[in-house]
Amino acid sequence: MHSDPSPELKKYISFQVASYWYVIPVTEILKVVNCPPPSQGGVVGLGVVQLGPHTIQLLDLYQLFEGDAASRATLESTYLIVLQRQESTLWGITLGTPPDLIELPASDLKSVTLANHIIPQNPWISHVGVVVEQTCKRTYLQLNLEALLQQKVEQSVHGR
């Protein structure tokens, strides 16, 4: 007698920015750390954090998704997700609340691609899924880090 195989579970870091929940696969994360205060190399208005000998450039998701140019939320952040990238530049995402480690079946997140005839309003989202958690439903949006970083690099080159 064969039972149905369990769905393949994948681990993600989940967090909220504005009114949306985002996920990043743990394979794309180097570490999650407490962000030091600005007096100790923490977030400064220039979009960088100093952690020991490492300077980490920031992706300001609050500014990107809320449109807040001053982005006080980034400056007041206490947690830092350091991204695992191939290039030598370290990138990070700051958060005001601790992110969660979650496991989701791989099939729960559906690709948002042109192949599916869905044209995302936002190219920084690669997958979307609705998950029932105890008494509520939560929509998770998986960040497309390649698109986010490419946009950030292009802005830096063009001086925006």
SVG drawing of the C-alpha trace seen along z (x, -y; Angstrom):
<svg xmlns="http://www.w3.org/2000/svg" viewBox="-10 -62 47 64">
<polyline fill="none" stroke="black" stroke-width="0.4" points="0.0,0.0 1.4,-3.4 0.6,-6.6 0.7,-9.9 4.2,-11.4 4.5,-14.4 5.0,-17.6 8.5,-18.9 8.9,-21.6 11.1,-24.6 12.4,-27.0 11.8,-30.7 12.4,-33.8 9.2,-35.8 8.7,-39.4 6.2,-42.2 6.8,-45.5 4.0,-48.0 0.8,-45.8 2.4,-42.8 4.2,-39.7 7.3,-38.7 9.4,-35.6 13.0,-34.8 14.3,-31.3 16.8,-30.6 19.3,-29.4 19.5,-33.1 20.3,-34.3 23.7,-34.5 22.5,-35.4 20.0,-37.4 21.5,-39.6 20.6,-42.4 21.4,-45.6 23.7,-47.8 22.7,-51.4 24.0,-54.2 26.6,-55.1 28.1,-51.6 28.1,-51.4 24.3,-50.7 22.1,-52.0 23.0,-55.4 21.1,-57.7 23.5,-56.7 22.0,-53.2 24.8,-51.2 25.5,-49.3 28.9,-48.5 29.2,-45.1 32.7,-44.5 35.0,-44.8 32.0,-44.4 30.1,-47.2 26.7,-46.1 24.6,-48.0 20.9,-48.2 17.8,-47.4 15.3,-49.8 12.1,-47.9 10.1,-50.4 11.0,-53.1 10.4,-50.8 7.0,-49.4 5.7,-52.4 7.3,-55.2 8.6,-56.9 11.7,-58.8 12.9,-59.5 12.2,-55.9 12.3,-56.4 11.5,-52.7 14.9,-51.8 16.7,-54.2 14.9,-52.8 15.5,-49.1 16.8,-46.7 17.2,-43.5 19.3,-42.9 18.9,-40.1 22.3,-39.7 21.8,-38.2 23.9,-35.4 25.2,-36.6 27.9,-35.5 29.5,-38.9 31.7,-40.4 29.2,-43.2 27.2,-42.3 23.5,-43.4 21.1,-43.6 17.4,-44.2 16.6,-46.0 13.5,-45.3 11.9,-46.8 10.6,-43.5 12.2,-40.1 11.6,-37.9 10.1,-34.4 11.5,-31.1 8.7,-29.2 8.3,-26.0 6.0,-25.9 5.3,-23.2 7.1,-24.1 3.8,-23.9 2.2,-26.7 4.1,-29.5 3.1,-29.9 5.3,-31.7 4.3,-35.1 5.7,-35.1 4.8,-36.0 4.5,-32.3 1.5,-32.2 0.0,-35.2 0.3,-37.2 2.2,-40.5 3.2,-41.5 2.7,-45.2 5.9,-44.8 8.9,-42.9 10.4,-42.4 7.9,-39.7 8.7,-36.2 6.1,-34.0 2.9,-34.4 0.9,-32.1 -2.0,-32.1 -1.4,-30.1 -4.0,-29.2 -2.4,-29.8 -4.6,-28.7 -7.6,-31.1 -6.4,-33.4 -5.2,-33.4 -1.9,-35.1 -0.6,-36.0 3.1,-35.7 5.1,-37.4 8.5,-35.9 11.0,-38.6 12.9,-38.4 16.3,-39.4 18.0,-39.4 15.5,-42.1 15.8,-44.1 19.6,-44.1 19.7,-44.9 17.4,-47.9 19.5,-49.1 22.8,-48.8 21.2,-50.7 20.1,-53.4 23.6,-53.7 25.1,-53.9 22.7,-56.6 23.0,-58.5 19.4,-58.2"/>
</svg>
